[in-house]
Amino acid sequence: GWMRALDLRDHKTAGHMERVTRVTMALGERLGVTGPALKYLRWGAILHDVGKLSIPNDILNKPGSLTHDEWRLMRQHPNFAYEMF
């Protein structure tokens, strides 16, 4: 559900979470991550951008380049995600 909500909100990165999750899981398995740790790794990959829900639409969907201040806010999305959980 979180992945779909983010894909609907941020059209420019549609499918991004699925790709990140697929690569993360492959890497985790290759590194020997198993059991609950592999499950948590998957959740982290899925939820890594959930903080973008806190980014204003005019910045998230802005055509063209972001300003320095807009990038500074955009880079805060992992912190926003952490605060959500």
PDB file of N, CA, C and O in Angstrom, chain B, residues numbered from 101:
ATOM      1  N   GLY B 101       0.805  -1.195   0.000  1.00  0.00           N
ATOM      2  CA  GLY B 101       0.000   0.000   0.000  1.00  0.00           C
ATOM      3  C   GLY B 101       0.851   1.263   0.000  1.00  0.00           C
ATOM      4  O   GLY B 101       0.561   2.209  -0.732  1.00  0.00           O
ATOM      5  N   TRP B 102       1.910   1.282   0.827  1.00  0.00           N
ATOM      6  CA  TRP B 102       2.799   2.449   0.886  1.00  0.00           C
ATOM      7  C   TRP B 102       3.459   2.671  -0.471  1.00  0.00           C
ATOM      8  O   TRP B 102       3.568   3.805  -0.938  1.00  0.00           O
ATOM      9  N   MET B 103       3.897   1.585  -1.100  1.00  0.00           N
ATOM     10  CA  MET B 103       4.560   1.710  -2.399  1.00  0.00           C
ATOM     11  C   MET B 103       3.615   2.307  -3.427  1.00  0.00           C
ATOM     12  O   MET B 103       4.004   3.190  -4.191  1.00  0.00           O
ATOM     13  N   ARG B 104       2.396   1.839  -3.449  1.00  0.00           N
ATOM     14  CA  ARG B 104       1.414   2.335  -4.418  1.00  0.00           C
ATOM     15  C   ARG B 104       1.098   3.801  -4.157  1.00  0.00           C
ATOM     16  O   ARG B 104       1.008   4.588  -5.100  1.00  0.00           O
ATOM     17  N   ALA B 105       0.930   4.180  -2.893  1.00  0.00           N
ATOM     18  CA  ALA B 105       0.634   5.573  -2.558  1.00  0.00           C
ATOM     19  C   ALA B 105       1.753   6.491  -3.028  1.00  0.00           C
ATOM     20  O   ALA B 105       1.485   7.561  -3.574  1.00  0.00           O
ATOM     21  N   LEU B 106       2.993   6.091  -2.824  1.00  0.00           N
ATOM     22  CA  LEU B 106       4.119   6.915  -3.261  1.00  0.00           C
ATOM     23  C   LEU B 106       4.225   6.968  -4.779  1.00  0.00           C
ATOM     24  O   LEU B 106       4.526   8.019  -5.345  1.00  0.00           O
ATOM     25  N   ASP B 107       3.982   5.849  -5.436  1.00  0.00           N
ATOM     26  CA  ASP B 107       4.011   5.839  -6.904  1.00  0.00           C
ATOM     27  C   ASP B 107       2.943   6.769  -7.471  1.00  0.00           C
ATOM     28  O   ASP B 107       3.186   7.461  -8.460  1.00  0.00           O
ATOM     29  N   LEU B 108       1.772   6.791  -6.857  1.00  0.00           N
ATOM     30  CA  LEU B 108       0.698   7.673  -7.327  1.00  0.00           C
ATOM     31  C   LEU B 108       1.032   9.143  -7.091  1.00  0.00           C
ATOM     32  O   LEU B 108       0.642  10.008  -7.875  1.00  0.00           O
ATOM     33  N   ARG B 109       1.746   9.418  -6.020  1.00  0.00           N
ATOM     34  CA  ARG B 109       2.070  10.806  -5.667  1.00  0.00           C
ATOM     35  C   ARG B 109       3.272  11.326  -6.438  1.00  0.00           C
ATOM     36  O   ARG B 109       3.299  12.499  -6.811  1.00  0.00           O
ATOM     37  N   ASP B 110       4.257  10.489  -6.683  1.00  0.00           N
ATOM     38  CA  ASP B 110       5.492  10.917  -7.343  1.00  0.00           C
ATOM     39  C   ASP B 110       5.641  10.149  -8.651  1.00  0.00           C
ATOM     40  O   ASP B 110       6.303   9.112  -8.700  1.00  0.00           O
ATOM     41  N   HIS B 111       5.030  10.660  -9.698  1.00  0.00           N
ATOM     42  CA  HIS B 111       4.993   9.973 -10.995  1.00  0.00           C
ATOM     43  C   HIS B 111       6.382   9.824 -11.620  1.00  0.00           C
ATOM     44  O   HIS B 111       6.612   8.895 -12.394  1.00  0.00           O
ATOM     45  N   LYS B 112       7.297  10.720 -11.295  1.00  0.00           N
ATOM     46  CA  LYS B 112       8.625  10.678 -11.909  1.00  0.00           C
ATOM     47  C   LYS B 112       9.423   9.453 -11.485  1.00  0.00           C
ATOM     48  O   LYS B 112      10.322   9.015 -12.203  1.00  0.00           O
ATOM     49  N   THR B 113       9.102   8.905 -10.334  1.00  0.00           N
ATOM     50  CA  THR B 113       9.871   7.759  -9.841  1.00  0.00           C
ATOM     51  C   THR B 113       9.020   6.499  -9.779  1.00  0.00           C
ATOM     52  O   THR B 113       9.306   5.602  -8.986  1.00  0.00           O
ATOM     53  N   ALA B 114       7.991   6.418 -10.593  1.00  0.00           N
ATOM     54  CA  ALA B 114       7.122   5.235 -10.602  1.00  0.00           C
ATOM     55  C   ALA B 114       7.959   3.975 -10.839  1.00  0.00           C
ATOM     56  O   ALA B 114       8.804   3.934 -11.732  1.00  0.00           O
ATOM     57  N   GLY B 115       7.708   2.959 -10.028  1.00  0.00           N
ATOM     58  CA  GLY B 115       8.439   1.708 -10.140  1.00  0.00           C
ATOM     59  C   GLY B 115       9.769   1.701  -9.409  1.00  0.00           C
ATOM     60  O   GLY B 115      10.411   0.656  -9.309  1.00  0.00           O
ATOM     61  N   HIS B 116      10.192   2.840  -8.900  1.00  0.00           N
ATOM     62  CA  HIS B 116      11.486   2.961  -8.228  1.00  0.00           C
ATOM     63  C   HIS B 116      11.587   2.012  -7.034  1.00  0.00           C
ATOM     64  O   HIS B 116      12.593   1.321  -6.873  1.00  0.00           O
ATOM     65  N   MET B 117      10.547   1.976  -6.196  1.00  0.00           N
ATOM     66  CA  MET B 117      10.614   1.145  -4.998  1.00  0.00           C
ATOM     67  C   MET B 117      10.701  -0.340  -5.332  1.00  0.00           C
ATOM     68  O   MET B 117      11.394  -1.095  -4.650  1.00  0.00           O
ATOM     69  N   GLU B 118       9.993  -0.757  -6.386  1.00  0.00           N
ATOM     70  CA  GLU B 118      10.081  -2.163  -6.780  1.00  0.00           C
ATOM     71  C   GLU B 118      11.501  -2.501  -7.220  1.00  0.00           C
ATOM     72  O   GLU B 118      12.031  -3.556  -6.871  1.00  0.00           O
ATOM     73  N   ARG B 119      12.115  -1.601  -7.989  1.00  0.00           N
ATOM     74  CA  ARG B 119      13.489  -1.844  -8.448  1.00  0.00           C
ATOM     75  C   ARG B 119      14.461  -1.852  -7.272  1.00  0.00           C
ATOM     76  O   ARG B 119      15.320  -2.730  -7.185  1.00  0.00           O
ATOM     77  N   VAL B 120      14.332  -0.888  -6.372  1.00  0.00           N
ATOM     78  CA  VAL B 120      15.216  -0.827  -5.202  1.00  0.00           C
ATOM     79  C   VAL B 120      15.034  -2.079  -4.351  1.00  0.00           C
ATOM     80  O   VAL B 120      16.013  -2.646  -3.865  1.00  0.00           O
ATOM     81  N   THR B 121      13.805  -2.508  -4.171  1.00  0.00           N
ATOM     82  CA  THR B 121      13.536  -3.697  -3.354  1.00  0.00           C
ATOM     83  C   THR B 121      14.146  -4.933  -3.992  1.00  0.00           C
ATOM     84  O   THR B 121      14.760  -5.746  -3.302  1.00  0.00           O
ATOM     85  N   ARG B 122      13.986  -5.086  -5.292  1.00  0.00           N
ATOM     86  CA  ARG B 122      14.528  -6.248  -5.998  1.00  0.00           C
ATOM     87  C   ARG B 122      16.063  -6.296  -5.873  1.00  0.00           C
ATOM     88  O   ARG B 122      16.631  -7.349  -5.583  1.00  0.00           O
ATOM     89  N   VAL B 123      16.716  -5.170  -6.091  1.00  0.00           N
ATOM     90  CA  VAL B 123      18.177  -5.119  -6.010  1.00  0.00           C
ATOM     91  C   VAL B 123      18.643  -5.330  -4.570  1.00  0.00           C
ATOM     92  O   VAL B 123      19.626  -6.031  -4.329  1.00  0.00           O
ATOM     93  N   THR B 124      17.942  -4.726  -3.621  1.00  0.00           N
ATOM     94  CA  THR B 124      18.309  -4.858  -2.212  1.00  0.00           C
ATOM     95  C   THR B 124      18.193  -6.302  -1.753  1.00  0.00           C
ATOM     96  O   THR B 124      19.075  -6.806  -1.058  1.00  0.00           O
ATOM     97  N   MET B 125      17.111  -6.971  -2.136  1.00  0.00           N
ATOM     98  CA  MET B 125      16.930  -8.364  -1.741  1.00  0.00           C
ATOM     99  C   MET B 125      18.006  -9.254  -2.350  1.00  0.00           C
ATOM    100  O   MET B 125      18.539 -10.136  -1.677  1.00  0.00           O
ATOM    101  N   ALA B 126      18.322  -9.027  -3.609  1.00  0.00           N
ATOM    102  CA  ALA B 126      19.375  -9.821  -4.257  1.00  0.00           C
ATOM    103  C   ALA B 126      20.713  -9.608  -3.555  1.00  0.00           C
ATOM    104  O   ALA B 126      21.456 -10.562  -3.322  1.00  0.00           O
ATOM    105  N   LEU B 127      21.014  -8.371  -3.223  1.00  0.00           N
ATOM    106  CA  LEU B 127      22.261  -8.071  -2.529  1.00  0.00           C
ATOM    107  C   LEU B 127      22.277  -8.689  -1.136  1.00  0.00           C
ATOM    108  O   LEU B 127      23.274  -9.276  -0.717  1.00  0.00           O
ATOM    109  N   GLY B 128      21.150  -8.548  -0.417  1.00  0.00           N
ATOM    110  CA  GLY B 128      21.072  -9.136   0.916  1.00  0.00           C
ATOM    111  C   GLY B 128      21.272 -10.630   0.898  1.00  0.00           C
ATOM    112  O   GLY B 128      22.002 -11.170   1.729  1.00  0.00           O
ATOM    113  N   GLU B 129      20.622 -11.317  -0.053  1.00  0.00           N
ATOM    114  CA  GLU B 129      20.779 -12.766  -0.162  1.00  0.00           C
ATOM    115  C   GLU B 129      22.217 -13.134  -0.506  1.00  0.00           C
ATOM    116  O   GLU B 129      22.767 -14.099   0.025  1.00  0.00           O
ATOM    117  N   ARG B 130      22.811 -12.362  -1.392  1.00  0.00           N
ATOM    118  CA  ARG B 130      24.210 -12.635  -1.770  1.00  0.00           C
ATOM    119  C   ARG B 130      25.159 -12.452  -0.582  1.00  0.00           C
ATOM    120  O   ARG B 130      26.173 -13.140  -0.471  1.00  0.00           O
ATOM    121  N   LEU B 131      24.810 -11.512   0.301  1.00  0.00           N
ATOM    122  CA  LEU B 131      25.632 -11.262   1.491  1.00  0.00           C
ATOM    123  C   LEU B 131      25.319 -12.233   2.623  1.00  0.00           C
ATOM    124  O   LEU B 131      25.958 -12.197   3.675  1.00  0.00           O
ATOM    125  N   GLY B 132      24.330 -13.103   2.402  1.00  0.00           N
ATOM    126  CA  GLY B 132      24.017 -14.104   3.415  1.00  0.00           C
ATOM    127  C   GLY B 132      22.991 -13.681   4.440  1.00  0.00           C
ATOM    128  O   GLY B 132      22.863 -14.324   5.481  1.00  0.00           O
ATOM    129  N   VAL B 133      22.266 -12.630   4.179  1.00  0.00           N
ATOM    130  CA  VAL B 133      21.214 -12.199   5.096  1.00  0.00           C
ATOM    131  C   VAL B 133      20.056 -13.191   4.982  1.00  0.00           C
ATOM    132  O   VAL B 133      19.624 -13.518   3.877  1.00  0.00           O
ATOM    133  N   THR B 134      19.555 -13.668   6.126  1.00  0.00           N
ATOM    134  CA  THR B 134      18.493 -14.670   6.132  1.00  0.00           C
ATOM    135  C   THR B 134      17.471 -14.356   7.212  1.00  0.00           C
ATOM    136  O   THR B 134      17.660 -13.450   8.024  1.00  0.00           O
ATOM    137  N   GLY B 135      16.395 -15.114   7.207  1.00  0.00           N
ATOM    138  CA  GLY B 135      15.385 -15.045   8.264  1.00  0.00           C
ATOM    139  C   GLY B 135      14.781 -13.669   8.438  1.00  0.00           C
ATOM    140  O   GLY B 135      14.565 -12.940   7.469  1.00  0.00           O
ATOM    141  N   PRO B 136      14.507 -13.317   9.704  1.00  0.00           N
ATOM    142  CA  PRO B 136      13.869 -12.035   9.985  1.00  0.00           C
ATOM    143  C   PRO B 136      14.667 -10.837   9.459  1.00  0.00           C
ATOM    144  O   PRO B 136      14.082  -9.833   9.053  1.00  0.00           O
ATOM    145  N   ALA B 137      15.979 -10.939   9.466  1.00  0.00           N
ATOM    146  CA  ALA B 137      16.807  -9.829   8.977  1.00  0.00           C
ATOM    147  C   ALA B 137      16.526  -9.550   7.506  1.00  0.00           C
ATOM    148  O   ALA B 137      16.523  -8.393   7.084  1.00  0.00           O
ATOM    149  N   LEU B 138      16.290 -10.597   6.725  1.00  0.00           N
ATOM    150  CA  LEU B 138      15.975 -10.418   5.309  1.00  0.00           C
ATOM    151  C   LEU B 138      14.607  -9.756   5.144  1.00  0.00           C
ATOM    152  O   LEU B 138      14.408  -8.930   4.253  1.00  0.00           O
ATOM    153  N   LYS B 139      13.672 -10.128   6.011  1.00  0.00           N
ATOM    154  CA  LYS B 139      12.343  -9.500   5.990  1.00  0.00           C
ATOM    155  C   LYS B 139      12.458  -8.007   6.311  1.00  0.00           C
ATOM    156  O   LYS B 139      11.837  -7.181   5.642  1.00  0.00           O
ATOM    157  N   TYR B 140      13.235  -7.663   7.312  1.00  0.00           N
ATOM    158  CA  TYR B 140      13.398  -6.259   7.685  1.00  0.00           C
ATOM    159  C   TYR B 140      14.145  -5.471   6.610  1.00  0.00           C
ATOM    160  O   TYR B 140      13.862  -4.295   6.384  1.00  0.00           O
ATOM    161  N   LEU B 141      15.085  -6.118   5.960  1.00  0.00           N
ATOM    162  CA  LEU B 141      15.788  -5.482   4.856  1.00  0.00           C
ATOM    163  C   LEU B 141      14.800  -5.139   3.749  1.00  0.00           C
ATOM    164  O   LEU B 141      14.856  -4.053   3.171  1.00  0.00           O
ATOM    165  N   ARG B 142      13.896  -6.068   3.456  1.00  0.00           N
ATOM    166  CA  ARG B 142      12.866  -5.834   2.435  1.00  0.00           C
ATOM    167  C   ARG B 142      11.982  -4.658   2.833  1.00  0.00           C
ATOM    168  O   ARG B 142      11.696  -3.792   2.006  1.00  0.00           O
ATOM    169  N   TRP B 143      11.549  -4.619   4.083  1.00  0.00           N
ATOM    170  CA  TRP B 143      10.704  -3.509   4.540  1.00  0.00           C
ATOM    171  C   TRP B 143      11.434  -2.178   4.406  1.00  0.00           C
ATOM    172  O   TRP B 143      10.846  -1.182   3.986  1.00  0.00           O
ATOM    173  N   GLY B 144      12.704  -2.162   4.761  1.00  0.00           N
ATOM    174  CA  GLY B 144      13.484  -0.933   4.627  1.00  0.00           C
ATOM    175  C   GLY B 144      13.573  -0.469   3.188  1.00  0.00           C
ATOM    176  O   GLY B 144      13.479   0.725   2.904  1.00  0.00           O
ATOM    177  N   ALA B 145      13.755  -1.418   2.280  1.00  0.00           N
ATOM    178  CA  ALA B 145      13.815  -1.066   0.853  1.00  0.00           C
ATOM    179  C   ALA B 145      12.484  -0.512   0.381  1.00  0.00           C
ATOM    180  O   ALA B 145      12.440   0.478  -0.349  1.00  0.00           O
ATOM    181  N   ILE B 146      11.390  -1.155   0.802  1.00  0.00           N
ATOM    182  CA  ILE B 146      10.060  -0.704   0.396  1.00  0.00           C
ATOM    183  C   ILE B 146       9.766   0.686   0.946  1.00  0.00           C
ATOM    184  O   ILE B 146       9.220   1.534   0.240  1.00  0.00           O
ATOM    185  N   LEU B 147      10.125   0.917   2.193  1.00  0.00           N
ATOM    186  CA  LEU B 147       9.745   2.159   2.873  1.00  0.00           C
ATOM    187  C   LEU B 147      10.798   3.257   2.793  1.00  0.00           C
ATOM    188  O   LEU B 147      10.634   4.304   3.420  1.00  0.00           O
ATOM    189  N   HIS B 148      11.871   3.047   2.040  1.00  0.00           N
ATOM    190  CA  HIS B 148      12.972   4.007   2.067  1.00  0.00           C
ATOM    191  C   HIS B 148      12.569   5.406   1.624  1.00  0.00           C
ATOM    192  O   HIS B 148      13.223   6.371   2.021  1.00  0.00           O
ATOM    193  N   ASP B 149      11.530   5.557   0.826  1.00  0.00           N
ATOM    194  CA  ASP B 149      11.110   6.880   0.351  1.00  0.00           C
ATOM    195  C   ASP B 149       9.790   7.360   0.947  1.00  0.00           C
ATOM    196  O   ASP B 149       9.245   8.367   0.496  1.00  0.00           O
ATOM    197  N   VAL B 150       9.265   6.656   1.956  1.00  0.00           N
ATOM    198  CA  VAL B 150       7.956   7.021   2.495  1.00  0.00           C
ATOM    199  C   VAL B 150       7.945   8.458   3.043  1.00  0.00           C
ATOM    200  O   VAL B 150       6.887   9.085   3.106  1.00  0.00           O
ATOM    201  N   GLY B 151       9.081   8.968   3.428  1.00  0.00           N
ATOM    202  CA  GLY B 151       9.162  10.352   3.909  1.00  0.00           C
ATOM    203  C   GLY B 151       8.820  11.377   2.844  1.00  0.00           C
ATOM    204  O   GLY B 151       8.556  12.536   3.164  1.00  0.00           O
ATOM    205  N   LYS B 152       8.822  10.965   1.576  1.00  0.00           N
ATOM    206  CA  LYS B 152       8.424  11.891   0.511  1.00  0.00           C
ATOM    207  C   LYS B 152       6.962  12.306   0.640  1.00  0.00           C
ATOM    208  O   LYS B 152       6.543  13.297   0.041  1.00  0.00           O
ATOM    209  N   LEU B 153       6.181  11.553   1.420  1.00  0.00           N
ATOM    210  CA  LEU B 153       4.801  11.962   1.670  1.00  0.00           C
ATOM    211  C   LEU B 153       4.749  13.298   2.399  1.00  0.00           C
ATOM    212  O   LEU B 153       3.721  13.973   2.373  1.00  0.00           O
ATOM    213  N   SER B 154       5.841  13.688   3.048  1.00  0.00           N
ATOM    214  CA  SER B 154       5.917  14.961   3.769  1.00  0.00           C
ATOM    215  C   SER B 154       6.416  16.114   2.905  1.00  0.00           C
ATOM    216  O   SER B 154       6.430  17.260   3.354  1.00  0.00           O
ATOM    217  N   ILE B 155       6.819  15.828   1.686  1.00  0.00           N
ATOM    218  CA  ILE B 155       7.338  16.867   0.790  1.00  0.00           C
ATOM    219  C   ILE B 155       6.159  17.529   0.077  1.00  0.00           C
ATOM    220  O   ILE B 155       5.309  16.827  -0.471  1.00  0.00           O
ATOM    221  N   PRO B 156       6.088  18.859   0.072  1.00  0.00           N
ATOM    222  CA  PRO B 156       4.990  19.537  -0.616  1.00  0.00           C
ATOM    223  C   PRO B 156       4.928  19.176  -2.103  1.00  0.00           C
ATOM    224  O   PRO B 156       5.957  19.001  -2.755  1.00  0.00           O
ATOM    225  N   ASN B 157       3.714  19.068  -2.622  1.00  0.00           N
ATOM    226  CA  ASN B 157       3.516  18.701  -4.026  1.00  0.00           C
ATOM    227  C   ASN B 157       4.231  19.631  -4.989  1.00  0.00           C
ATOM    228  O   ASN B 157       4.749  19.180  -6.011  1.00  0.00           O
ATOM    229  N   ASP B 158       4.268  20.924  -4.681  1.00  0.00           N
ATOM    230  CA  ASP B 158       4.900  21.863  -5.615  1.00  0.00           C
ATOM    231  C   ASP B 158       6.401  21.610  -5.746  1.00  0.00           C
ATOM    232  O   ASP B 158       7.004  21.976  -6.755  1.00  0.00           O
ATOM    233  N   ILE B 159       6.998  20.998  -4.750  1.00  0.00           N
ATOM    234  CA  ILE B 159       8.415  20.627  -4.836  1.00  0.00           C
ATOM    235  C   ILE B 159       8.550  19.231  -5.444  1.00  0.00           C
ATOM    236  O   ILE B 159       9.355  19.014  -6.350  1.00  0.00           O
ATOM    237  N   LEU B 160       7.762  18.297  -4.941  1.00  0.00           N
ATOM    238  CA  LEU B 160       7.856  16.913  -5.407  1.00  0.00           C
ATOM    239  C   LEU B 160       7.582  16.789  -6.908  1.00  0.00           C
ATOM    240  O   LEU B 160       8.232  16.005  -7.600  1.00  0.00           O
ATOM    241  N   ASN B 161       6.634  17.553  -7.397  1.00  0.00           N
ATOM    242  CA  ASN B 161       6.232  17.458  -8.806  1.00  0.00           C
ATOM    243  C   ASN B 161       6.677  18.646  -9.640  1.00  0.00           C
ATOM    244  O   ASN B 161       6.132  18.894 -10.715  1.00  0.00           O
ATOM    245  N   LYS B 162       7.650  19.370  -9.156  1.00  0.00           N
ATOM    246  CA  LYS B 162       8.116  20.558  -9.866  1.00  0.00           C
ATOM    247  C   LYS B 162       8.766  20.185 -11.193  1.00  0.00           C
ATOM    248  O   LYS B 162       9.657  19.336 -11.238  1.00  0.00           O
ATOM    249  N   PRO B 163       8.320  20.819 -12.270  1.00  0.00           N
ATOM    250  CA  PRO B 163       9.018  20.587 -13.538  1.00  0.00           C
ATOM    251  C   PRO B 163      10.346  21.344 -13.514  1.00  0.00           C
ATOM    252  O   PRO B 163      10.417  22.463 -13.007  1.00  0.00           O
ATOM    253  N   GLY B 164      11.354  20.758 -14.040  1.00  0.00           N
ATOM    254  CA  GLY B 164      12.656  21.425 -14.053  1.00  0.00           C
ATOM    255  C   GLY B 164      13.430  21.185 -12.777  1.00  0.00           C
ATOM    256  O   GLY B 164      13.087  20.323 -11.969  1.00  0.00           O
ATOM    257  N   SER B 165      14.472  21.957 -12.616  1.00  0.00           N
ATOM    258  CA  SER B 165      15.404  21.782 -11.500  1.00  0.00           C
ATOM    259  C   SER B 165      14.865  22.368 -10.211  1.00  0.00           C
ATOM    260  O   SER B 165      14.112  23.342 -10.214  1.00  0.00           O
ATOM    261  N   LEU B 166      15.267  21.753  -9.110  1.00  0.00           N
ATOM    262  CA  LEU B 166      14.933  22.282  -7.793  1.00  0.00           C
ATOM    263  C   LEU B 166      15.969  23.318  -7.379  1.00  0.00           C
ATOM    264  O   LEU B 166      17.127  23.260  -7.794  1.00  0.00           O
ATOM    265  N   THR B 167      15.536  24.263  -6.557  1.00  0.00           N
ATOM    266  CA  THR B 167      16.461  25.243  -6.001  1.00  0.00           C
ATOM    267  C   THR B 167      17.283  24.569  -4.899  1.00  0.00           C
ATOM    268  O   THR B 167      16.999  23.441  -4.495  1.00  0.00           O
ATOM    269  N   HIS B 168      18.288  25.268  -4.430  1.00  0.00           N
ATOM    270  CA  HIS B 168      19.119  24.754  -3.338  1.00  0.00           C
ATOM    271  C   HIS B 168      18.261  24.431  -2.115  1.00  0.00           C
ATOM    272  O   HIS B 168      18.411  23.366  -1.515  1.00  0.00           O
ATOM    273  N   ASP B 169      17.359  25.350  -1.743  1.00  0.00           N
ATOM    274  CA  ASP B 169      16.506  25.132  -0.572  1.00  0.00           C
ATOM    275  C   ASP B 169      15.535  23.972  -0.784  1.00  0.00           C
ATOM    276  O   ASP B 169      15.258  23.216   0.147  1.00  0.00           O
ATOM    277  N   GLU B 170      15.019  23.828  -2.003  1.00  0.00           N
ATOM    278  CA  GLU B 170      14.125  22.717  -2.302  1.00  0.00           C
ATOM    279  C   GLU B 170      14.858  21.383  -2.207  1.00  0.00           C
ATOM    280  O   GLU B 170      14.306  20.409  -1.695  1.00  0.00           O
ATOM    281  N   TRP B 171      16.093  21.331  -2.693  1.00  0.00           N
ATOM    282  CA  TRP B 171      16.898  20.110  -2.578  1.00  0.00           C
ATOM    283  C   TRP B 171      17.189  19.799  -1.119  1.00  0.00           C
ATOM    284  O   TRP B 171      17.165  18.641  -0.701  1.00  0.00           O
ATOM    285  N   ARG B 172      17.466  20.846  -0.347  1.00  0.00           N
ATOM    286  CA  ARG B 172      17.745  20.647   1.079  1.00  0.00           C
ATOM    287  C   ARG B 172      16.535  19.996   1.764  1.00  0.00           C
ATOM    288  O   ARG B 172      16.693  19.088   2.580  1.00  0.00           O
ATOM    289  N   LEU B 173      15.326  20.468   1.427  1.00  0.00           N
ATOM    290  CA  LEU B 173      14.119  19.873   1.982  1.00  0.00           C
ATOM    291  C   LEU B 173      13.917  18.453   1.464  1.00  0.00           C
ATOM    292  O   LEU B 173      13.581  17.553   2.234  1.00  0.00           O
ATOM    293  N   MET B 174      14.119  18.249   0.174  1.00  0.00           N
ATOM    294  CA  MET B 174      13.941  16.921  -0.418  1.00  0.00           C
ATOM    295  C   MET B 174      14.868  15.897   0.232  1.00  0.00           C
ATOM    296  O   MET B 174      14.478  14.747   0.439  1.00  0.00           O
ATOM    297  N   ARG B 175      16.072  16.304   0.547  1.00  0.00           N
ATOM    298  CA  ARG B 175      17.041  15.389   1.175  1.00  0.00           C
ATOM    299  C   ARG B 175      16.663  15.024   2.606  1.00  0.00           C
ATOM    300  O   ARG B 175      17.265  14.129   3.200  1.00  0.00           O
ATOM    301  N   GLN B 176      15.679  15.705   3.155  1.00  0.00           N
ATOM    302  CA  GLN B 176      15.215  15.402   4.510  1.00  0.00           C
ATOM    303  C   GLN B 176      14.212  14.252   4.540  1.00  0.00           C
ATOM    304  O   GLN B 176      13.812  13.816   5.620  1.00  0.00           O
ATOM    305  N   HIS B 177      13.796  13.749   3.362  1.00  0.00           N
ATOM    306  CA  HIS B 177      12.739  12.736   3.371  1.00  0.00           C
ATOM    307  C   HIS B 177      13.073  11.474   4.173  1.00  0.00           C
ATOM    308  O   HIS B 177      12.153  10.879   4.735  1.00  0.00           O
ATOM    309  N   PRO B 178      14.331  11.031   4.261  1.00  0.00           N
ATOM    310  CA  PRO B 178      14.590   9.883   5.142  1.00  0.00           C
ATOM    311  C   PRO B 178      14.334  10.214   6.614  1.00  0.00           C
ATOM    312  O   PRO B 178      13.862   9.364   7.369  1.00  0.00           O
ATOM    313  N   ASN B 179      14.640  11.429   7.015  1.00  0.00           N
ATOM    314  CA  ASN B 179      14.370  11.846   8.395  1.00  0.00           C
ATOM    315  C   ASN B 179      12.868  11.898   8.657  1.00  0.00           C
ATOM    316  O   ASN B 179      12.403  11.496   9.724  1.00  0.00           O
ATOM    317  N   PHE B 180      12.110  12.397   7.677  1.00  0.00           N
ATOM    318  CA  PHE B 180      10.651  12.438   7.813  1.00  0.00           C
ATOM    319  C   PHE B 180      10.097  11.021   7.952  1.00  0.00           C
ATOM    320  O   PHE B 180       9.188  10.782   8.747  1.00  0.00           O
ATOM    321  N   ALA B 181      10.644  10.082   7.178  1.00  0.00           N
ATOM    322  CA  ALA B 181      10.206   8.688   7.263  1.00  0.00           C
ATOM    323  C   ALA B 181      10.487   8.128   8.656  1.00  0.00           C
ATOM    324  O   ALA B 181       9.636   7.471   9.255  1.00  0.00           O
ATOM    325  N   TYR B 182      11.680   8.395   9.158  1.00  0.00           N
ATOM    326  CA  TYR B 182      12.044   7.922  10.499  1.00  0.00           C
ATOM    327  C   TYR B 182      11.059   8.450  11.543  1.00  0.00           C
ATOM    328  O   TYR B 182      10.631   7.712  12.430  1.00  0.00           O
ATOM    329  N   GLU B 183      10.707   9.721  11.431  1.00  0.00           N
ATOM    330  CA  GLU B 183       9.793  10.351  12.385  1.00  0.00           C
ATOM    331  C   GLU B 183       8.387   9.767  12.283  1.00  0.00           C
ATOM    332  O   GLU B 183       7.648   9.759  13.268  1.00  0.00           O
ATOM    333  N   MET B 184       8.008   9.276  11.093  1.00  0.00           N
ATOM    334  CA  MET B 184       6.675   8.697  10.915  1.00  0.00           C
ATOM    335  C   MET B 184       6.514   7.380  11.669  1.00  0.00           C
ATOM    336  O   MET B 184       5.414   7.028  12.096  1.00  0.00           O
ATOM    337  N   PHE B 185       7.620   6.659  11.827  1.00  0.00           N
ATOM    338  CA  PHE B 185       7.540   5.348  12.468  1.00  0.00           C
ATOM    339  C   PHE B 185       8.160   5.399  13.835  1.00  0.00           C
ATOM    340  O   PHE B 185       8.190   4.388  14.537  1.00  0.00           O
TER     341      PHE B 185
END
